[in-house]
Amino acid sequence: MNTLKLKNLLFILILFLPYLAQAQDKPAIRFDDKVRIVEAYRIAEKSADSIWQGWSKTPFVILLVDDNYEYLLGHTPLTDDFVSLGYDDILKQEVYYRNRTFDKKLLATFPAIDGIPTIVIGLPENTGLNSVGWTITLLHEHFHQMQMSDPDYYTSVASLDLAKGDESGMWMINFPFPYNSAEAEQQLAVTNALLADLIADYNEDKLNEYLKERSKLKEIFGEENYRYFSFQLWQEGIARYTEMQVMEMLNEGYTPTKAFQHLSDYQDVNNVIIYAFKELQKTLREAKLSEYERVIFYSIGAGEGLLLDKVDPDWKKKYFTEKFYIENYY
């Protein structure tokens, strides 16, 4: 090849290189991610209303975040920063995308798009979850959508007077709770051990003992800290409980789609509840407030949800009308 032809070829390659790179990086939801999302839709369709009456009516709006883009499902955006990818035959809906704006490791639900409670979720490999864990987490977040869709949710949260001027919602994570209080840690360990006993082997005498020990937490924590504790049990703890209810349904003869079973990291969905219950027991019996901090509230709330099922199966009727203080449901 002579020098002139070589120069011409290099010129053409340089000219079209940006277009070639763009073609290789064309926005698209991966097939495996579509399979996981469809499985979450399918599980919700089969179980939502049997766990929470009316849950199926909650909009399932998802913003899937990959390394470069964000994909919007379940909602037609009102702003022009999203571009349509057209109708997706697997997801059975139109998909929109935009350049990434959120952390690709994010797992959260908040009014991210047009003021609507939106699940903002990174890919499994970016969030440290396998396919089953990621799909169940999607349903955990979907329950947060139900919580936030309640007409009184935001006014009720504001009435707790915990934000201290923070309008971003980050106070829910960063609230200065006394996690390092030795007295608080000791009393919480006592109540958590009783809770672990009760969900494994319920009896009324132990329930009365538990409620007596639990009532001491308000004085030890202080009124404001107790409000935060109660809010976390109500919001995150009952979402974890709901997650476990979904797992229980999976254990009762649920058969995943073939596509989901063929994912490279698939694990038997029928066994996840067994593992989850063992982990809950271990956390309640061994976890320290000073080490787990806010995360321990997830397990306490989940345990109380399971206990309430034994005490009063109709407790969920109070959940949205008597917010934030689970002890009032006993």
C-alpha positions in Angstrom: 0.0 0.0 0.0 1.5 3.3 -1.0 1.9 6.3 1.3 -0.9 8.3 -0.2 -3.5 5.4 0.2 -2.3 4.9 3.8 -2.8 8.5 4.6 -6.3 8.5 3.0 -7.2 5.4 5.0 -6.0 6.9 8.3 -7.9 10.1 7.5 -11.2 8.2 6.9 -10.7 6.2 10.2 -10.1 9.4 12.2 -13.1 11.0 10.6 -15.5 8.2 11.4 -14.0 7.1 14.8 -16.4 9.1 16.9 -19.4 7.6 15.1 -18.0 4.1 15.4 -17.5 4.6 19.2 -21.0 6.0 19.5 -22.4 3.0 17.7 -20.6 0.6 20.0 -21.9 2.5 23.1 -25.5 2.7 21.9 -27.9 3.0 25.0 -29.6 -0.4 25.7 -30.8 -2.3 28.7 -28.9 -5.6 28.8 -31.0 -8.8 28.2 -30.1 -10.2 31.7 -31.3 -7.0 33.4 -34.6 -7.2 31.4 -35.0 -10.7 32.7 -34.5 -9.6 36.3 -37.0 -6.8 36.0 -39.6 -8.9 34.3 -39.2 -11.5 37.1 -39.8 -8.7 39.7 -43.0 -7.7 37.8 -44.1 -11.3 37.7 -43.5 -11.8 41.4 -45.3 -8.6 42.3 -48.3 -9.6 40.1 -48.6 -12.9 41.9 -47.9 -11.7 45.5 -48.4 -8.0 46.0 -52.0 -7.8 47.1 -51.8 -11.0 49.2 -49.1 -9.2 51.3 -50.4 -5.7 51.3 -54.0 -4.9 50.1 -53.8 -2.4 47.2 -50.0 -2.8 46.6 -50.6 -3.8 43.0 -52.0 -0.3 42.3 -48.7 1.4 43.2 -46.9 2.7 40.1 -43.7 0.6 39.5 -41.5 3.4 38.2 -37.8 2.3 37.8 -34.7 4.3 36.9 -32.1 1.7 36.0 -28.6 3.1 36.3 -25.7 1.6 34.4 -22.2 2.9 33.9 -23.2 5.6 31.3 -26.9 5.9 31.1 -30.2 5.8 33.1 -33.2 4.0 31.8 -36.7 5.0 32.8 -39.5 2.4 33.0 -43.1 2.7 34.1 -43.5 6.4 33.4 -43.6 8.8 30.5 -41.2 11.7 31.4 -42.4 15.3 31.4 -38.9 16.7 30.7 -36.9 16.7 27.5 -33.7 15.2 28.9 -35.0 11.7 28.2 -35.0 10.2 24.8 -37.3 7.3 23.8 -35.7 3.9 22.9 -39.1 2.8 21.6 -41.3 -0.1 22.7 -39.5 -3.0 24.3 -41.0 -6.4 23.5 -39.5 -8.1 26.6 -40.4 -5.4 29.1 -43.8 -4.8 27.4 -43.5 -1.0 27.6 -41.7 2.0 26.1 -38.3 2.7 27.5 -36.6 6.1 27.9 -33.0 7.0 28.5 -30.7 9.9 29.4 -27.0 10.3 30.4 -26.2 9.1 33.9 -26.7 11.6 36.7 -27.0 9.3 39.7 -24.4 7.2 41.5 -24.2 3.8 39.7 -24.2 2.0 43.1 -27.4 3.6 44.3 -30.3 1.6 45.8 -33.0 4.0 46.9 -36.5 5.2 46.3 -37.4 8.9 46.3 -39.2 11.4 44.0 -36.4 11.4 41.5 -38.5 11.8 38.3 -41.3 14.4 38.0 -42.0 14.2 41.7 -43.0 10.5 41.5 -41.5 8.0 43.9 -39.0 6.3 41.7 -36.7 3.3 42.4 -33.2 4.4 41.4 -31.2 1.2 41.2 -27.7 0.3 39.9 -26.8 -2.9 38.1 -26.3 -6.1 40.2 -22.5 -6.0 39.8 -22.4 -2.4 40.9 -24.7 -2.9 43.9 -23.0 -6.1 45.1 -26.1 -8.3 44.6 -26.8 -11.5 42.7 -29.8 -11.9 40.5 -32.2 -13.2 43.2 -31.0 -10.6 45.7 -31.3 -7.8 43.2 -34.8 -8.8 42.2 -36.0 -9.1 45.8 -34.4 -5.7 46.6 -36.3 -4.2 43.7 -39.5 -5.4 45.4 -38.3 -4.0 48.7 -38.0 -0.7 47.0 -41.4 -1.1 45.4 -42.9 -1.3 48.8 -41.2 2.0 49.6 -43.1 3.4 46.6 -46.4 2.2 48.3 -45.4 4.0 51.5 -44.5 7.2 49.7 -47.6 7.1 47.6 -49.9 7.3 50.7 -51.6 10.7 50.6 -50.5 11.6 54.2 -46.9 10.3 53.9 -45.0 13.5 53.5 -47.0 15.6 56.0 -46.7 12.8 58.5 -43.0 12.5 58.1 -42.7 16.3 58.4 -44.7 16.2 61.6 -41.9 14.1 63.2 -39.8 17.3 63.1 -36.5 15.4 62.5 -35.3 17.0 59.3 -33.9 20.2 60.9 -34.2 22.1 57.7 -32.8 19.3 55.5 -35.1 19.2 52.4 -33.0 16.5 50.6 -34.2 13.6 52.7 -30.6 12.7 53.7 -31.5 13.2 57.4 -33.2 9.8 57.2 -29.7 8.3 56.8 -27.6 10.8 58.6 -29.7 11.6 61.7 -27.3 11.9 64.7 -28.8 8.9 66.7 -26.8 7.9 69.8 -25.4 4.7 68.3 -22.5 4.7 70.7 -24.5 4.9 73.9 -23.6 1.9 76.1 -27.0 2.1 77.9 -28.9 2.1 74.6 -26.9 -0.7 73.2 -27.4 -2.9 76.3 -31.2 -2.3 76.5 -31.6 -2.9 72.8 -29.7 -6.2 73.1 -32.2 -7.3 75.8 -35.2 -6.5 73.7 -33.8 -7.9 70.5 -33.0 -11.2 72.2 -36.6 -11.4 73.4 -37.9 -10.6 69.9 -35.8 -13.3 68.4 -37.2 -15.8 70.9 -40.8 -14.7 70.1 -40.7 -15.0 66.4 -39.2 -18.5 66.7 -41.5 -19.6 69.5 -44.4 -17.3 70.4 -46.0 -17.2 73.8 -48.0 -14.4 75.6 -45.9 -14.3 78.8 -42.7 -13.6 76.8 -44.7 -11.0 74.7 -45.6 -9.1 77.8 -41.9 -9.3 78.9 -40.8 -8.0 75.5 -43.2 -5.1 75.5 -42.1 -4.1 79.0 -38.5 -4.1 78.1 -39.2 -2.4 74.8 -41.0 0.5 76.6 -37.8 1.3 78.4 -36.2 2.4 75.1 -38.1 5.6 74.9 -36.6 7.0 78.1 -33.1 5.7 77.3 -33.1 7.0 73.7 -34.8 10.3 74.5 -38.0 11.5 72.8 -36.5 12.8 69.6 -34.2 9.8 69.1 -37.2 7.5 69.8 -39.2 9.2 67.1 -36.3 8.5 64.6 -36.1 4.9 65.8 -39.8 4.4 65.4 -39.8 6.0 61.9 -36.9 3.7 60.8 -38.8 0.6 62.1 -41.9 1.6 60.3 -40.3 2.5 57.0 -37.2 0.3 56.6 -38.0 -2.4 59.0 -41.4 -3.2 57.6 -40.0 -3.0 54.1 -37.5 -5.7 55.1 -40.5 -7.7 56.6 -42.2 -7.3 53.3 -39.1 -8.6 51.5 -39.3 -11.7 53.7 -43.0 -12.1 52.9 -42.1 -12.1 49.2 -39.4 -14.8 50.0 -42.0 -16.8 51.8 -44.2 -16.7 48.7 -41.3 -17.9 46.6 -40.9 -20.8 48.9 -44.5 -21.9 48.4 -44.2 -23.4 45.0 -43.3 -20.4 42.9 -41.5 -21.3 39.7 -39.3 -18.6 38.1 -39.2 -18.1 34.3 -36.8 -20.3 32.4 -34.9 -17.1 31.4 -34.4 -16.2 35.1 -33.3 -19.7 36.0 -30.7 -19.6 33.2 -29.0 -16.5 34.5 -25.4 -17.3 35.4 -25.7 -16.5 39.1 -29.1 -18.0 39.7 -29.8 -19.6 43.0 -32.8 -21.6 44.1 -35.5 -19.1 45.1 -37.2 -21.7 47.2 -34.5 -21.6 49.8 -33.9 -17.9 50.2 -36.4 -17.5 53.1 -34.6 -20.1 55.1 -31.4 -18.2 54.8 -33.0 -14.9 55.5 -34.7 -16.1 58.7 -31.5 -17.5 60.0 -29.7 -14.2 59.2 -32.5 -12.3 61.0 -32.2 -14.4 64.1 -28.4 -14.0 64.1 -28.6 -10.3 63.7 -31.2 -9.9 66.5 -29.1 -12.1 68.9 -25.6 -10.8 68.0 -25.6 -7.4 66.3 -24.5 -4.4 68.3 -26.0 -1.0 67.9 -22.6 0.7 67.9 -21.4 -1.5 65.0 -24.5 -1.9 62.8 -25.9 1.6 63.6 -29.0 2.4 61.5 -28.9 -0.9 59.6 -29.9 -2.8 62.8 -33.3 -1.1 62.6 -34.2 -3.0 59.5 -33.9 -6.3 61.4 -35.8 -5.1 64.4 -38.7 -3.8 62.2 -38.7 -7.0 60.2 -38.9 -9.0 63.4 -41.7 -6.9 64.8 -43.6 -7.4 61.5 -43.3 -11.2 61.9 -44.3 -11.0 65.6 -47.3 -8.9 64.7 -48.5 -11.6 62.3 -48.7 -13.9 65.3 -50.3 -11.4 67.7 -52.9 -9.8 65.4 -53.1 -10.8 61.7 -55.1 -7.7 61.0 -52.4 -5.3 62.2 -51.7 -4.0 58.6 -55.1 -2.2 58.6 -53.5 0.3 61.1 -50.2 0.6 59.2 -51.1 3.6 57.0 -53.6 5.2 59.4 -51.5 5.1 62.6 -48.1 5.8 61.3 -44.6 5.3 62.8 -45.3 3.7 66.2 -45.4 -0.1 65.6 -45.9 -0.8 69.3 -49.5 0.6 68.9 -50.3 -2.3 66.6 -50.0 -4.9 69.3 
